[in-house]
Amino acid sequence: MRLISWNCRDLGRPLTAHNLKGITKSHSPKLGFLCETKNQARSVELKLRAAGFSNYFIVNPNETAGGLALGWKEDVTVQNEKSGGNFKLQSVIDAFNSFIDAHSLADLGMVGRPFTWTNRHRGEALIQERLDRVLGGVSWVANYSHATVLRLSETGSDHAPILLDTNPAREKSKKRFKFQERWCSSPEVRQIINEAWKERVEGSAMFVLAQKIKKCHHKLVQWQQISNTNSKRRIEQIQGQIEALRTEGKFGGQELIELERQLEIAFHDEEINRTRRNNIWKLEGDNGEVATTNAGIAEVAESYFRGLFTSNCQANPEPYFTDFEPKVTASMNRRLRRPITIEEVKRATFSIHPQSAPGEDGMTAKFFQNFWDIVNGDVFRAVRSFFL
């Protein structure tokens, strides 16, 4: 299980909300905790739902201050967890360590830059501290011995989010390729399709079509990996540049402001270009009860379709067809059996919704519609081979 904790300092800021969504999309935490949201419940609810949290408990701020607060304010445990400013009083450090020892807790450490808070000043006025951490009890640490705490980017706040991953060795599933509609306006993509389609392939018409689509698939993946049109990759690049500046102790200045502006634009591009997924938040069953959990929603849907497609009729339907007369005349049959034309194949291709679910090759109808002038011959020959 993964948990995220963040002092977000105004969830109403577009950049903060985009960063939260990016974090949850990249790391898939099961539990998220935000404090100092500085927004009323309805606004916070929309941001949480947009980030993928379907259940939530919200405490309104006092006017524009505060928000939901949970847990305790952590302090440094040693002097080197603070940089800049005055030294921490040793009595404060000792008191915090005594609290940790009294409750048999252990600090899980952290991967990333050593500080989680900064006053965002420059030069000698810069102060950084590790104020955010994860503590675990003895039994918990024994059960999750490989748990890892990651320090994430603090974009949009002066505190950095920390991510607890209880199973860091878990392999990530491979993301399936899908042709993106926004690529259609790129001259580079048209050139890639044109060059791939010109390559000579021997075999049946269907084999030739499948191999050319496969070549386009591979070349588009390669192009996507090196191209800045991948908004997710662009976000990672900008965040890396911002992190490098902060590592150097730069928390202000025109360069950082410009990078944060670019990051907000990249977040926006990712939002409007990402693959849109429909979410079902609840379903009402036949008995009137409303299901809100994934398991409950699946059960209601399964019950509905099982009833829809299950027949209770035991009678033999054959006698009802004995008096039926053929309605397909010889003339109609000849028209149905005549050779298909490329215009018929084109009409069928363009009648499909452009972004309908793709096949195993990841190509949507939009691919064939947009590049019809390139692919039409091979598509027609492949379709015609079905009827020969």
N, C-alpha and C positions, 0 to 999 in steps of 0.2 A: 504494500500500500504506500502511496505517496501523499504527503501533506505539504501545503504551501502556506507560508505566513508572511504578511507584508504590511508594513506601515505605509500606506499608499499616499497619504497626504493629499486628499481631494480626488476622489474617484470620478468627479465630473469633468476633469480635464481629458480631452480626447486622447492625448498621448499616453496618459496613465491607463485609461480604459483599453487602448490598443495593446499596451504592453502586457496588461493582465491577460487579455485574450491570447496574445502570442505565447505567454508562459504556459497557460493551461493547454494550448494546442500542442506545444512542443513536449511538455513533460507529463501531461495527463494526470494531475493530482486528483486523489479521491476526496480530499478535504482541503478547503481553502479558508484562511482567516485573514481578514482585512481590518485594520484599525485606522482611525482618522479619515473616514470616508468623506466627511463634511458635506454629505448630501442626504436628502430625505429618502425614506424607505422606497418609494416608487422608482426614483432614479437609480438607486443602488440595485434594486431588484432587476431592472432592465440590463444593467451592466453584468450582473452575476449570471443571468440567463444567457446573455450573449456569449459569456465565457464558458458556458456549458454546465453551470451548476443549476440543477433542477429543484433542489430543496435548499432552504436558507432560513436563517433567523437574523433579523436586522434590528439594531438599536439606533434610533434617530440621534443626530448630533444635537448639542445644545446651541441652537441658532446655527452658526457656521463653524463651530468648534467641536472636535471629537468625532465620535461615531461609535461603532462597536469595539469594545476593548475586552480582551480575554487573556487570562494568564497573569504574568507578572513582568515588571520591567527588569530586564537583566542588566547586570553591570559587568565590568571587566573582572577577570579572575587573577590577572597578573599585570604588572605595569606595561609590558610590551604589547598589550592589547589596545594601547592608546598611543597616538602619535600627534605631537603638537600640543600647545596649550600647557596649562599647569599639570603637575603630577596629581594622580588620584590619591586621595588620602588612604593610607594603608589600612586604617580602621574600617573604611568602607569596603575595601577589597576583602579584608579578613571576615567581615560580617557576611558578605555574599558567599564566600567559600565555606563558612560555617553552616549556612543554610543548605548548601549543596551536600555537605558531609552529613548533616543531621538527618537528611531524607534519603541517604544512600543513593545519590544520583551520580551519574557520570556524564561528562561533556563528550558529545559524539564528534567534536572537531568540525572542520569545515574545509572544503576544497575550493580554491579560488583566492582572490585577494584577501588579506588578513582582516580587513576592517569592513563593517557593515553600515556604518554611519559616517557622514562627513558634514561639516558646516558649510562646505562648498565655497570656502574662501580661497585665496591664492597666496603663494609665497609663505612667509613666516606666520601668517594669520590662519593657515590651514590646520584644522583639527580633524583627526579621524579616530574612530573607536570601534571596537567590536561589541556592539550592544545587543546583537541578536544571535541566539544560539539555540541548539536543541539539547535537552538533558533527558536522559533515560534512566529508569530504575534498573536494579541489578538483574531481575528476571527478564525484563524487556530486552536489555542488551544481550542477554544470553540467547534469547529466542531470535533476535535479529542481529546476529553478530557481524553481518556484512553490510549493515545499514550505512548509508553515506549521506552527508549533508553537503549540498552544493550552494555556493554563493552565486546568485544571478545578477543581472544588470539592474541598477537602481534607477534607470531612466524614468522620469516622471516623479521622483521622490528623492529625499535625502537619505532614506534608508534603503538598503538592498534587500530584495526578497531572498529567503533561504528555502531550499527545496530538500525535503527529507525523502530519500529513496530507500525503502526497506529491502528492495531486491535489485541492486544495480547491475547484476550480471544478466538480467533478462534480455533476450535478443529482441530487437525491433523487427516487426513484420515489414516485408518489402512493399513499398508503395507501388500500386499498379499504375501503369502509364495510361493516360487519357488525352486525346487530342483536344487542345484548348481553342475555343472559338477566337480568342484575341490574337492567336498566331496568324489568322487569315490575312491580316493587314500588313504582315511583315514581308518585305521583298526577299529577305534571306530565306524564309520558309518556302516561298514559291520556288526559289532557285534550288533548294534542297530537294523538293518534290520532283521538280523537272529533271534534275540530274539523276536521281534514283530511278525514275521511271524510264529513262533512256537506256539504262543498263540492260544488256541482252540476257534473257532467261529462256532456257529450253524446257519443254514439257507441255502438258495439257494446258488448256486455256485457264482452268481453275487454279492449277499449280502456278502458272505464270503470275496471275493476279495476286495470289497469296504471298509469293516470294517478293513481289514488288512492294506490297504493303509492308512486309516485314523489313525490307531495306529502308523504307521511309521511317518506320518506327525507330530503328536503331540510329539513323542519322539525326532524327529529331531529338532523341534522348541525348546524343552527344552535343548537339547544338544548345540544348537547354542547360547542360552542365557548364558550358563556358560562356553563356549569354547572361547579361544583366537583366533580361526580361523576366527571369525567375525572381518574383518579388520576395519570396522567402529567403533566397540566397542573398538578395540585396540587403534585407534586414539584418542578416547575420554579418555581412561585411561592414555595415555602418555601425552596428553594435560593437564589433571588434575594434573599429577606429576610435569610438568613444571610450571603450574600456582601456585602450592604449594611452589615451590622453589622461585618463583618471589615474592610471598606474604611474604616470609621470608627475602626478600631483596637480594637474590642470583641471579645475572644476568650474571655470568660467572663461570668458573671452569669446570673440567672434567666431573662431573656428568651431568651438563646441556648440555654440548657438546654431550655426549653419548645419552641423551634423544632426542635431536634434530636429531641426526643421526637415531635413531630408528623411530622417527616420519616421517622422509623422506622415510624410507623403508616402513612404514605402509601406507603412502599416495600412494606410488608406487603400493603396493599390492592392495589397494582399486581401483586404476585406472585400473589395468589389470584384476581384478576379478569381477568388478562391472557388472551388467547386461547392456549389450550394447544396446543402442537404436539408431535406424536410425532417422536422422533429415532431414526433407525436408525444404530447405532454400527458394526455389522459384519454381514456376510452370508457364509454358507458356500456356495461353489459346488458344482457336481456333482462336480468333481474333488477335493473335500475342502479346497481352499485357502480361507482366510478373507480376505475383502476388507474393508479398513478405511477406504480413501480414498473420497471422493464418487464419483470416476470408476469405481473398482473396484466399489463397491456398485451403481451404476447398471448396469454391465455384467452383473453377476450377475443382477440383477432382470430385465433385458431378455432375457437368455438363457433364464431360467426361463419367462417368459410366452410367449416365441416358441415354445419347445418345447411348451408347454401348448396353444396354440391353432393349431399347425401340424399338418395332417393328412397322413399318408402313404398314406392309402387312395385308390386310383385307380379303384375300382369304381363303377359307376352305381347309386345307391341306389333308383332309381325302381321296379324290379321288386319290391322288398320291400314296397311299399305297395299293390300291385294288389289284394290280398285283404282289405284293411282294410274294415270295415263302418262306416258312420256311427254315432256314439255319441250325438250331440246330437239328441234327439227334438224333435218339433214343440212339445211343451209346454215343454221346456227352452229352446228358441229364443225362445218368446214371453216367458218370464221374463227372458231376457237382453236383449230388445229393449224391455222396458217402460221408461217414463220413470224417470229417476233421481230419488231423493228427497234432501232436504236432510240427512236422517239418515245416508244412505249417504256423502254428501260429508263430513259431520262425522267419521264413523268412520274414513274414509280419512285425513283431515287429522290426527286425533289418533293414528293408528297410526305416523306418521313420528317418528323420533327428534328431540326438540326442538332439538338443536344440530347436526343434520346439515348438510352443506355447503349454503350458500345459493346462490341463483341470481345472475344479474347485478345484481339490485336490492339484494342484500345482506340480504334478509329470510329468516330461518330459519323452520322450522316453529313454533318457540316463539312467534313474533310472531302467527301466525294462531291458534294454540291459546289464547294468553293473552287476545287481544282478539276471540275468536270472537263474543261478544255484539254487537260493533260491526261486524265485517267479514263476518259469515256470509251476509247476503243477496247481496252483490256476488260473493263467492266462488262461491256456489251458481249464480247466473245465468251466470257465466263458464264454469263446468264444464259446465253443461247445454247451453250453446251449441255444445259439441263434438259433441253427439249429435243436434242438430236438422238 
